[in-house]
Amino acid sequence: MSALRIALLTYRGNPRSGGQGVYVRHLSRELAALGHRVEVLSGPPYPEVDEGVRLTKIPGLDLFAEPNPFRTPRPRELRDLPSWVEFLGMRRGGFPEPLAFSLRAARHLAKRRGEFDIVHDNQGLGYGMLHCGLPTLATIHHPIAVDRALKLATVSGREAARVARWYGFVEMQHRVARRLPALTVSRASRAAIGREMGVPEDRIHVVPLAADTRIFRPRPEIPRVPGRVVATASADEPLKGLEHLLAAWDRIEGELVIVGKPKPDGPAARALARLGPGADVRFVSGLTDDELARLLCSAEIACIPSLFEGFSLPAAEAMACGTPVVATTGGALPEVVGDAGILVPPGDVPALAEALTKVLGDEHLRADLAARGLATSGGLSWRRTAEETAAHYRRVLGRERAEC
């Protein structure tokens, strides 16, 4: 088969915050290794890409970036419609990046239609994706309406109105998703997309993700630290369930290491303040992939307390390291973990505390879960993800030609 020319778009590509940057990097690398020509188009913060993959930066105003979030742009920065969309959307309390990026990307692609066969949008789902002038499909990791509902359940009054404004882009994403062919990463996510976004499930193709086993692998030379539990939280939001893990930790003797950065006024900070003075909890951030893998290999348990996950790369990475998993049944976690971990209902603090205590206290159970996790993770690979994604590109292109 002939090689495809792929434009892979991501409105944000930070490889250290959330799974989108990880997805773009590994998928683009493996598509290139299959012989396809891949160009990543990204807004800031920009992703890391590997040799053989071209990165084209689509600059934006980046109004939420530290050290000056919510800044007022200089007049010379407001020279076109996408910049005004981004600025006014921020001023009104919304999150305008997906829309602004899609308008910039569509303008860029319109000038280069002859250079690509297909456009692959990663979770942006802005209106511009409907006007690229090229066959376009989208990966929807999970519907952001789930995040919005969980956040709104924790607030009221003016704060609820603020949250509703921030998530105003969700309705746009629903409209765009109903008009594009879609990929997602699990059966649970496909069902949620159908339920929340109104996309018929037979139009959503599932392609699972994987851990990078070149890095996330057993390292027998690293000793397990007794009582150490590691949890990865890319965002301090209700969706990730950190407050439930911290509430459970009040009943456990051990060391809890959370990979992430708590918001000063977020749910994790509030839950942390309720812990006793003797609780051994620390947050770490800015880790390289190798440092994260070494940390996982030093733990007796990896805990994923999320209320919903579209896939859960942290679970796959922990299993690939041979680290036992305690997780919830939220979203795709039963699909990803299977019988390789102990699963409890999301938000059930006593059940989570009991499961963590049980696994920490049973060496034979930990060994069994570790072996099961290695076997489960061995069935996933980024090469397989790329092969199945490329096959879906061809199906989409075939349907486009048939309709012409």
N, C-alpha and C positions, 0 to 999 in steps of 0.2 A: 504493500500500500504506500501511496505517496505521503510525504511528510506534510503536516498541517502547519499553517502559520497562525499562531495563537496570540491574541492580546488578552492577558490576564490582568484584571483590574481589581484594585483594592483601595478604598477611600482612605484607609489607615493601614499601616503595615508594621507597626511596632512589634519586633520579634520577642520582646520581653514582657508583653502585657496582653494576655488573652491568646486565643488559638488562631486568630486570623493571619497574623504574620507568620506563624509556624506553618499553617496550611499553604500559604502562598510560596514560601521558600521551598518546602519539600516537594510540593506538587510540580512547581516549575522546574526544579532540578531533574526530577524523574521523567517529566515529559520531554525535556531536552535530551536526556539519556536515551530515550526511545527514538530519537532522531527528529523530533519536531522542533520548529523554530518558535521559541517562546520569548515574548517581551512582556515584562511586568510594568504596568502603568499604575503609579501610586501617588496618593497625596501624603502629606507629612502626618506623623513621623514615618519615615521611609523604611521599607523592609530590607533585610539582608537577602541577597541572592547569590547563587553559586556560579562557578565558571560555566559558560555556555548559555547563560540567561542574561538578556539585556534588561536593564532597569531604566525606565524613563520616568523622571520625576515630574509630577503635575503640581506645581506649587499652589498652595492656598494661603489664606491669612493665618491659619493655625492659631485661632483665637483662644483656645483653651490650654495652650502650652505653658508650662512653667518656664521661667520664674514670674511671668506677667500674664496670668490668665485673665480673660475678659477685657483685654486691652482695647483701646480705641485705635483703629488703624490710621496711618498717615493719609492725607488726601490723595497722594500719588498712588496709594495701594488700591483705591476704589475707582478703577478705570473701566470695569466691565460688569455685566449683569451678575455673573457668579460671585464676584466679590461683594456686591451689594446684597445679594441673597444671603451670603455667609454672615456679613456684618449685621444686617437688620434682623436676621433670624436669631443671632446670639443676643442682641439687645432686647428682643421680645421674650427671652427666656427659653428659647428652643435649642435644638441640636441640629444645625443646618448643614453639617459637613456632608452627609450622603447626597443631598440634593445639589449642593454647590459643586462637589467633585464630579457628579454625573454630568452636569452641564459643561464643565471644563473638558472632561474626557470625551464627550460626544463631539465637541468642537474640534478637539485634537484628532479624533478618529476620522471625522468627515474629510479631513485633508489627506488622509492616508488609506482610503478605502481599498486601493489596489494592493496594499501590503499585508493584509490579513485575510484569513478565511473565516475566522470565527472570533467573537468577543465573549469572554467568560468573566462575568461580574461576580465578585466575592462579597455577598451580603450587603452591598450598598443599596441597590434597588431604588435608585433615584430616577426621576422622570427622564433624565437625559439618556438612560439606557434604552428607551423606546425610540430613540432617534439617532442611532449610531450609523445607520445605513449599511449594516452588516448583520449576518445571522448572530443572534445574541442569546445566551443562556445565563442562568444565575445559580450560584450555590447559596442556599439558605441553611445556615448551620442550625438555627432554630428561630421560631418567631419571637421577635422582641416584645410582642404583646404579652408574653409570659413574664418577662422582666417587669414590664409596666404594671401588670396586675399585682404581682408580689410586692412591688414597691408601694403601690397605692394602698395596699392592705395594712401598711405600717404607719400611715400618716393620715391627717385630717385637716380640714379648714384650709388656710392659706397655703400650707405646705402641700396639700393634695393638689391644689390648683397649680402650684409651681411644678410639681412632678408631671401633671398632665400636659403643661406647656412644653416641658423638656422632651417628652415622648411624642410630640405632635407629628414627627416624621413617620410614625408607625403606619398611619393610614395611607400615606404615599407608598410605603413599601408594600402594603397589601394590594394596592391597585396595580403596581408594576408587576408584582409576582404573579398576578392572575393573567398577565399577558405574555409571560416569558416561559420557555421550557426551564425546568428546575432540576437541580441536583440537591440532595441532602445527605446527611452522614449517618442516619440510623432510621430504623422503622418507627421508633418513638417520635423522632423529629418529623418524619413524614406525616404521621397522624396529627401531630400538633399543628403543622402548617396547614393541613386540610381543615382542621377545626377552627383555628384562629384567623387564618388568612383567606379562607374560602377558595383555596387552590385544589382542584380535584386530585385525589391521591394517585390516580393512574397517570397523571402528568408529572409526577415527581419520582425521579430515579434515585435509588439509594446506592451510595458508594462509601463504604466505611473508611475511616482514617487509620493511622498506625503510629507507633512509636518509632523514633529513629534508633534502630538497634545497633548502629555503629557507636552510639554514645550511651543509650539507655540499655545496659546489659549487666549481668551479674559481675560483681568485682569481689571475689573471695578475699582479696588482700585487705579490704576495708572491714574492720570489725563492727558488728552491730552494737549500738549503744543501748544498754538495758533501759527499757521504759520509754525510749524515744519514739514519738509519733510525729510524722510530717504531714502537713496539709498544704495544698497549693490553692491559693485564691487569687485569680488574676484581677478581681474587682471586689471591693468591699461593699457588696450589695446583698440585699435579702436573698436573692437567687442562690448565692453560694453557701448559705447556711452556716456561716462562721459563728453567728451568735449561738446557735444550737450546740455546736461543737464546744464552744467555750463554756456554755452552761453545763454540758456533760463533764467537762474537764474538772469541775469543782469536786467531782466524786472519784477522781482517778489520781493515783500516784505515778508520776512519770514526767517526762520532758516533752512539751509540745512546741514544735517549730513550725511556724506558719510562713510560707513563702508568699510574700505580698506586703503591701503597705496599707495600714489601716487609715481610714479617714478620721480626722480629729473628732468629728461629731457623728461618725458612722455607727452602724449596729455592732461592729466588732469592738470598737472603743468602749461603747456602753456596756457590753457584756463583759469585757475585760475588767472594767471598774467594779463589777459586782463580784469578782473572784476574790478569794481570801488572799492575804499577803504572802502565803507560802506557795502559791501556784507558780509552777515553773513553765512560763509561756514566753516565747520571744518571736519576733517577726524579723525576717531577713528579706532583702530585695536586691535587685540588680545582679542576680546570679547568672553566670554563663550556663550553657547547657551542660557542660562537663561538671561544673560545681553543683548543679541541681541533681545530676545523676549520682554523684558521690554522696550527696546528702541523703538521697533516697536509699542508697545502698547501706547507709549507716543506721537506718531506722528499723525498728521492729514492726512497724505498721505504717502504711500510708492511708490516710483517712480522707474520704471525699464526702462531706456532709451536705452536698448541694440539694436544693429543693427540686431542681430540674437541670438536666444536662442534655444537650443535643447529641454529644458523643462522650466526651471526657478524655482528653489527651492525658491529664494527670493520672488517671486510672491505668491507661495503657502503658504509660512510661513506668509507673511503679511496678506493674506486673512484669514488664520486660527486664526490670532490675532484680526480679526475684524477691520483691518486697510484698508481704501479705497486705491485702486491701480490706478495709472496713468502709462500706459506702452505704448510701441510701438506695431506695428503689425509684428515685426521681428520674423521670425521663428515660434516657437510653442506658443508664447505669446497669440494669440487669442484662441488657444485650452485650455490653462491653465486658463486664466482669464475669457474668455467668456464675458457675460454681467455684470460681477462683477467689471468691471473697465472701465475707459475711455482710449481708444486706439487711438494712432496717428501714422502717417507714420514714420518709422525709419529715423532719421537724419533731421527731419523737426522741426527746432528750434522754429519758430513762433507758430506752432500747439502745440508743447509741452508746451510752455509758456502759451498759451491760456488755455489749459486743466488744468494745475496746478492752474492758477489764478481762473478759474471757480470753481474747487472743493474746493479750500481754502475758497472761498467766499460764499459757499452754504452749510449750516449745514444740510439741509434736504437731499441734494444729497449725502453728506458724509454718512449719516445714511443709506440711501438706498443702496449705494455701499457696505457698511460694512455688511449689512444683506445678500446681494447677495454673497459676498465673503465667509461668513461663510457657506452658503448653498452649494456653489461650492466645497469648501475645504472638506466639510463633506463627499463628494463622493469619496475621495481619502484616502488611508491608506497604511502604509508600510506592514501591514499584507496581504492586497490584492496584493501588489507588489510581495511579497515573494511567495504567492500561485500561481500567474500566472507565475512567473519565474520557480518555481519547476515543474509546468505542462509542461513548454517548455523544461526543462531538459529531462523529460520523453519522449517527442516527439522526441528530438534529439537522445536519446538512442535507441528508437524504430526504427528509421531510420537506425542507425548504425547496429543494429542486423539484420535488414531486408537485408542490403547490404552484410553481411558476408556470 
